[in-house]
Each structure stands twice: as structure tokens, then as C-alpha cells.
């Protein structure tokens, strides 16, 4: 297990059971995928989008940083996807 996987595992273990169940069932992942498709994110950007959502869900990233992280990771500018992404 690499360091990033260990960090995720450790953080996941700190979550309340109800949140662990929610994340484990993966229903949120399908919703995130639907959103990515709706906004025509390139396939490689879909994984970044899902990761950013997961990081907020498990508390690795503050929810207040989500918008900026999406802008940076997905090339979204001013609420719209940048060209070529």
C-alpha cells in the first residue's frame, strides 16, 4: 500500500459509521459521474472530479476549498469549463 492509499484508509477509519457506509456503497460515485458527463468533462478529468468529491466527503479537504480545487484540477474558469478540457 502506497502512502496516499494509507492516508485515505486512515482518514476513512476516522469517519462516523454512517459516512463510512455512504462512501463504501458508492452511490455518490454514480451521481458524480453523471454530473461529469452532463458538463462534458474529458474522461481523464472525471477521475479528478470524483477524487475531489471524495476528499471532501472523507474530510481530507475542506468543503470551502472545493470550488477552487475544481477550477485548478479540471480547468474550470469562471464557472465554465476551459476550452480543451
Phi, psi and omega in degrees: 000127180280174186298319180296318178296322179294320178298314178299315180298315180297314180295318179301320180294340180275348184287152171298151184305319182298323178285322175300318179297316180299311181293319182295323182293335174077006179300326180297327182297319177296321178295318178296318178299318178299319179295316180300318179294319180302323182263012174056041175292138174300153185306319181291336178280336180300318180295320178297318179298313179298319178299316180298320177296314179301318181299324177288315181302321183264003173085014177282333177233138176293143180299333179292341179269353187303309183300314180295320178297320178294316178302316182290311186285327185253357180072031178275130182237126176056035179086358179233151180293135178290153180298144178087000182255000000 
